[in-house]
Amino acid sequence: MNALRRPFPLGPRGQLLVAFAVAGALSYWFLGLSMSGLLPAPGAADQLGAFFGAALHPAVDYEASWVPEGAPPFLANVGRAMIETLLLAAAAMSFAILLSIPLALWTSTSFWQRQSRGAAGIARKSKLGRALLPFMRLVIACMRSVHELLWAVVLLAAFGDHHFLAVLAIAIPFAGTLAKVYSEMLDEAPTDSSEALAEAGLAPGFCFALGRLPRALPDMTAYTFYRFECAVRSSAVMGFFGFPTIGYYLKLSYENLYYREVWTWLYALIVLVLVFEAWSAKLRRRWVAR
């Protein structure tokens, strides 16, 4: 008689948590991390206090003792930088959406499905789809695997300081991410409508466009709004490369130790993100929830 095997004391989730804990401990040891690294360096406590103390008194005017004649008021400059940040994000997202739509279709399994089905009742892909799918998925994986900051470094080093390069630096990885998520949403969309159209004799392209795409469109729209919020933050960070967004002025203020100005720029970014998030949430409730 075979002895009864004892079940492993940890289930799959427990084993995964243990694996993460072991990986974290090994990383902690390998990198030589220490909790003392969280403590401020000697003499830095006063500077740290001054920085966070300035959060309670953000600047409404320039902190510099000398301001060039004809310079715009400080708050007007803040407003202009907020608009510049939003415009750069909008341009990048528009370009990313245009790039991602064909990429999403070409990497969606459902887009390449033929009307006929195999012996197991599973829709078969066309020959072109079987040939193109792996290559296009590799393309969007390469696009999204490189962060927008690295794209900015490469493009600016190669072509110089131009606004369109900042748009491309954000649009390329965002297009790859949008294409991947869009294609997955298309493949996971309910198939009852497209199957009904196929049984009525419509061609596979019409079944996809009229049956599957409308079912996935609400989720695709909601995700697009979320990525737009991310683009606003990325647009602000592009200021560290010299573009006149919020990050550019924040960097200048920090380098000059104008901490009150720094907090004004941080608050401007927070307000911009929160206002846009509230606006996009309203649009999602109005359009997507239908």
VEXDREN-2710 file (C-alpha; in Angstrom, 1 decimal):
% VEXDREN-2710
k/r/px/py/pz
1/MET/0.0/0.0/0.0
2/ASN/1.4/3.3/-1.0
3/ALA/2.0/5.8/1.7
4/LEU/-0.2/8.9/1.5
5/ARG/1.7/11.9/0.2
6/ARG/1.6/14.9/2.5
7/PRO/0.5/18.1/0.7
8/PHE/3.1/20.8/0.5
9/PRO/2.4/23.3/3.3
10/LEU/2.4/26.3/1.0
11/GLY/0.1/26.7/-2.0
12/PRO/1.1/28.2/-5.3
13/ARG/0.5/31.8/-3.9
14/GLY/2.5/31.0/-0.8
15/GLN/5.4/29.6/-2.8
16/LEU/5.3/32.8/-5.0
17/LEU/5.5/35.0/-1.9
18/VAL/8.4/33.0/-0.5
19/ALA/10.2/33.3/-3.9
20/PHE/9.7/37.1/-3.9
21/ALA/11.0/37.3/-0.3
22/VAL/14.1/35.2/-1.1
23/ALA/14.8/37.3/-4.2
24/GLY/14.4/40.5/-2.2
25/ALA/16.8/39.3/0.5
26/LEU/19.4/38.3/-2.1
27/SER/19.1/41.7/-3.8
28/TYR/19.4/43.5/-0.5
29/TRP/22.6/41.5/0.3
30/PHE/24.1/41.8/-3.2
31/LEU/23.5/45.6/-3.4
32/GLY/24.9/46.1/0.1
33/LEU/21.8/48.1/1.2
34/SER/21.6/49.4/4.7
35/MET/18.8/51.2/6.5
36/SER/21.3/53.8/7.5
37/GLY/21.3/55.0/3.9
38/LEU/17.8/56.5/4.6
39/LEU/19.3/58.8/7.2
40/PRO/20.4/62.3/6.1
41/ALA/24.1/63.0/5.8
42/PRO/25.7/65.0/8.6
43/GLY/24.8/68.7/8.1
44/ALA/22.0/67.9/5.6
45/ALA/19.2/68.0/8.2
46/ASP/19.0/71.8/8.1
47/GLN/18.8/71.7/4.3
48/LEU/16.1/69.0/4.4
49/GLY/14.1/71.0/6.9
50/ALA/14.3/74.1/4.7
51/PHE/13.2/72.1/1.7
52/PHE/10.1/70.6/3.3
53/GLY/9.4/73.8/5.2
54/ALA/9.1/75.6/1.9
55/ALA/6.2/73.4/1.0
56/LEU/4.0/75.4/3.4
57/HIS/5.0/78.7/1.7
58/PRO/5.2/78.2/-2.1
59/ALA/6.5/81.1/-4.1
60/VAL/4.1/83.5/-5.8
61/ASP/7.0/85.6/-7.2
62/TYR/10.6/85.1/-8.2
63/GLU/13.0/84.3/-5.4
64/ALA/16.0/85.7/-7.3
65/SER/17.3/89.1/-6.1
66/TRP/17.6/90.2/-9.7
67/VAL/15.0/89.5/-12.4
68/PRO/15.6/90.5/-16.1
69/GLU/13.6/93.5/-17.3
70/GLY/10.6/92.4/-19.2
71/ALA/10.4/89.0/-17.6
72/PRO/6.8/87.7/-17.3
73/PRO/5.3/87.5/-13.8
74/PHE/6.2/84.3/-12.0
75/LEU/2.7/82.9/-11.9
76/ALA/2.1/83.8/-15.6
77/ASN/5.3/81.8/-16.3
78/VAL/3.8/78.9/-14.3
79/GLY/0.6/79.0/-16.3
80/ARG/2.5/79.1/-19.6
81/ALA/4.6/76.1/-18.5
82/MET/1.5/74.1/-17.6
83/ILE/0.0/74.8/-21.0
84/GLU/3.3/73.8/-22.7
85/THR/3.3/70.6/-20.7
86/LEU/-0.2/69.7/-21.7
87/LEU/0.4/70.5/-25.3
88/LEU/3.4/68.3/-25.5
89/ALA/1.5/65.5/-23.8
90/ALA/-1.4/65.9/-26.2
91/ALA/0.8/65.9/-29.3
92/ALA/2.7/62.8/-28.1
93/MET/-0.5/60.9/-27.3
94/SER/-2.1/61.8/-30.6
95/PHE/1.0/60.5/-32.5
96/ALA/1.1/57.4/-30.2
97/ILE/-2.6/56.6/-30.9
98/LEU/-2.1/56.9/-34.7
99/LEU/0.9/54.5/-34.5
100/SER/-0.8/52.1/-32.1
101/ILE/-4.0/51.4/-34.0
102/PRO/-2.5/49.6/-37.0
103/LEU/0.1/47.9/-34.7
104/ALA/-2.8/46.7/-32.4
105/LEU/-4.6/45.2/-35.4
106/TRP/-1.6/43.5/-36.8
107/THR/-0.8/42.0/-33.4
108/SER/-4.3/40.9/-32.6
109/THR/-5.0/37.2/-33.1
110/SER/-8.7/37.9/-33.7
111/PHE/-7.9/40.3/-36.5
112/TRP/-6.3/37.5/-38.5
113/GLN/-8.9/34.9/-37.8
114/ARG/-10.7/33.4/-40.8
115/GLN/-14.3/32.6/-40.9
116/SER/-13.7/28.8/-41.3
117/ARG/-12.8/26.8/-38.2
118/GLY/-10.6/23.8/-37.6
119/ALA/-11.7/20.4/-36.3
120/ALA/-11.5/21.5/-32.7
121/GLY/-13.9/24.4/-33.4
122/ILE/-11.2/27.0/-33.0
123/ALA/-10.9/29.8/-35.5
124/ARG/-7.8/29.5/-37.7
125/LYS/-5.5/32.4/-38.5
126/SER/-4.7/33.3/-42.1
127/LYS/-1.3/32.5/-43.6
128/LEU/-0.4/36.2/-43.6
129/GLY/-1.4/36.5/-39.9
130/ARG/0.7/33.5/-38.9
131/ALA/3.7/35.0/-40.7
132/LEU/3.2/38.6/-39.5
133/LEU/2.1/38.2/-35.9
134/PRO/5.5/37.1/-34.3
135/PHE/7.4/39.9/-36.1
136/MET/4.9/42.7/-35.2
137/ARG/4.8/41.5/-31.6
138/LEU/8.6/41.7/-31.5
139/VAL/8.4/45.3/-32.9
140/ILE/6.0/46.6/-30.2
141/ALA/8.0/44.7/-27.5
142/CYS/11.1/46.7/-28.6
143/MET/9.2/49.9/-28.7
144/ARG/7.8/49.7/-25.2
145/SER/10.9/48.1/-23.6
146/VAL/12.9/51.3/-23.9
147/HIS/11.7/54.1/-21.5
148/GLU/10.8/57.5/-22.9
149/LEU/13.7/59.1/-21.1
150/LEU/16.2/56.8/-22.9
151/TRP/14.4/57.5/-26.2
152/ALA/14.9/61.2/-25.4
153/VAL/18.6/60.7/-24.7
154/VAL/19.1/58.8/-28.0
155/LEU/17.0/61.1/-30.2
156/LEU/18.4/64.4/-28.7
157/ALA/22.0/63.1/-29.0
158/ALA/21.4/62.1/-32.6
159/PHE/19.3/65.0/-34.0
160/GLY/19.5/67.9/-31.5
161/ASP/17.0/69.8/-29.5
162/HIS/13.7/69.9/-31.3
163/HIS/10.1/69.7/-29.9
164/PHE/9.2/67.0/-32.3
165/LEU/11.9/64.8/-30.9
166/ALA/10.4/65.1/-27.4
167/VAL/7.0/64.1/-29.0
168/LEU/8.6/61.1/-30.5
169/ALA/10.4/60.1/-27.3
170/ILE/7.1/59.9/-25.5
171/ALA/5.1/58.6/-28.5
172/ILE/7.3/55.6/-29.4
173/PRO/7.1/53.6/-26.0
174/PHE/3.5/54.8/-25.5
175/ALA/2.5/53.5/-28.9
176/GLY/4.0/50.1/-28.1
177/THR/2.2/49.9/-24.8
178/LEU/-1.1/51.0/-26.3
179/ALA/-0.8/48.5/-29.2
180/LYS/-0.1/45.6/-26.8
181/VAL/-3.1/46.5/-24.5
182/TYR/-5.4/47.2/-27.4
183/SER/-4.6/43.9/-29.1
184/GLU/-5.3/42.0/-25.8
185/MET/-8.6/43.8/-25.3
186/LEU/-9.6/43.0/-28.9
187/ASP/-8.7/39.3/-28.4
188/GLU/-10.5/39.1/-25.0
189/ALA/-13.7/41.0/-26.2
190/PRO/-16.9/39.0/-26.2
191/THR/-17.4/37.0/-29.4
192/ASP/-21.1/36.5/-29.5
193/SER/-21.7/39.5/-31.8
194/SER/-19.0/38.6/-34.3
195/GLU/-20.1/34.9/-34.3
196/ALA/-23.6/35.9/-35.0
197/LEU/-22.5/38.0/-37.9
198/ALA/-20.3/35.2/-39.2
199/GLU/-23.3/32.8/-39.1
200/ALA/-25.3/35.4/-41.1
201/GLY/-22.6/35.1/-43.8
202/LEU/-20.6/38.3/-43.4
203/ALA/-16.9/38.3/-44.3
204/PRO/-14.3/38.0/-41.4
205/GLY/-13.3/41.6/-41.8
206/PHE/-16.9/42.9/-41.3
207/CYS/-17.4/40.5/-38.4
208/PHE/-14.3/42.0/-36.7
209/ALA/-15.2/45.6/-37.4
210/LEU/-18.9/45.4/-36.6
211/GLY/-18.9/42.6/-34.0
212/ARG/-15.7/42.5/-32.0
213/LEU/-14.3/46.0/-32.2
214/PRO/-17.3/47.8/-30.7
215/ARG/-17.3/45.5/-27.8
216/ALA/-13.6/46.3/-27.0
217/LEU/-13.9/50.0/-27.7
218/PRO/-15.1/51.2/-24.3
219/ASP/-12.2/49.5/-22.5
220/MET/-9.7/50.8/-25.1
221/THR/-11.0/54.3/-24.6
222/ALA/-10.7/54.1/-20.8
223/TYR/-7.1/52.9/-21.1
224/THR/-6.3/55.7/-23.5
225/PHE/-7.4/58.3/-20.9
226/TYR/-5.2/56.6/-18.3
227/ARG/-2.2/56.7/-20.7
228/PHE/-2.9/60.4/-21.3
229/GLU/-2.5/61.1/-17.6
230/CYS/0.9/59.3/-17.8
231/ALA/1.9/61.3/-20.8
232/VAL/1.3/64.5/-18.8
233/ARG/3.8/63.4/-16.2
234/SER/6.3/62.3/-18.9
235/SER/5.9/65.6/-20.6
236/ALA/6.8/67.4/-17.4
237/VAL/9.9/65.3/-17.1
238/MET/11.0/66.2/-20.6
239/GLY/11.8/69.6/-19.2
240/PHE/14.9/68.2/-17.7
241/PHE/16.2/67.9/-21.3
242/GLY/15.7/71.6/-21.9
243/PHE/12.1/71.7/-23.2
244/PRO/10.1/74.5/-21.6
245/THR/7.7/72.3/-19.6
246/ILE/7.2/72.3/-15.8
247/GLY/10.3/70.1/-15.3
248/TYR/12.6/72.6/-17.0
249/TYR/11.7/75.4/-14.5
250/LEU/11.6/73.0/-11.6
251/LYS/15.2/72.0/-12.3
252/LEU/16.4/75.6/-12.6
253/SER/14.8/76.5/-9.3
254/TYR/16.2/73.5/-7.5
255/GLU/19.7/74.1/-8.8
256/ASN/19.5/77.6/-7.4
257/LEU/18.1/76.4/-4.1
258/TYR/14.9/78.3/-4.6
259/TYR/12.9/75.7/-2.7
260/ARG/9.7/77.8/-2.5
261/GLU/9.7/78.0/-6.3
262/VAL/10.3/74.3/-6.5
263/TRP/7.2/73.6/-4.5
264/THR/5.2/76.0/-6.7
265/TRP/6.2/74.0/-9.7
266/LEU/5.5/70.7/-8.0
267/TYR/2.0/71.9/-6.9
268/ALA/1.4/73.1/-10.5
269/LEU/2.2/69.6/-11.8
270/ILE/-0.1/68.0/-9.1
271/VAL/-2.9/70.4/-10.0
272/LEU/-2.5/69.7/-13.7
273/VAL/-2.6/65.9/-13.2
274/LEU/-5.6/66.1/-10.7
275/VAL/-7.6/68.3/-13.0
276/PHE/-7.0/66.1/-16.0
277/GLU/-7.7/63.0/-14.0
278/ALA/-11.1/64.5/-12.9
279/TRP/-11.9/65.5/-16.5
280/SER/-11.0/62.1/-17.9
281/ALA/-13.0/60.4/-15.2
282/LYS/-16.0/62.5/-16.2
283/LEU/-15.6/61.5/-19.8
284/ARG/-15.2/57.8/-18.9
285/ARG/-18.4/57.9/-17.0
286/ARG/-20.2/59.7/-19.9
287/TRP/-18.9/57.7/-22.8
288/VAL/-17.3/54.4/-21.6
289/ALA/-20.0/53.4/-19.1
290/ARG/-22.7/53.3/-21.8
END
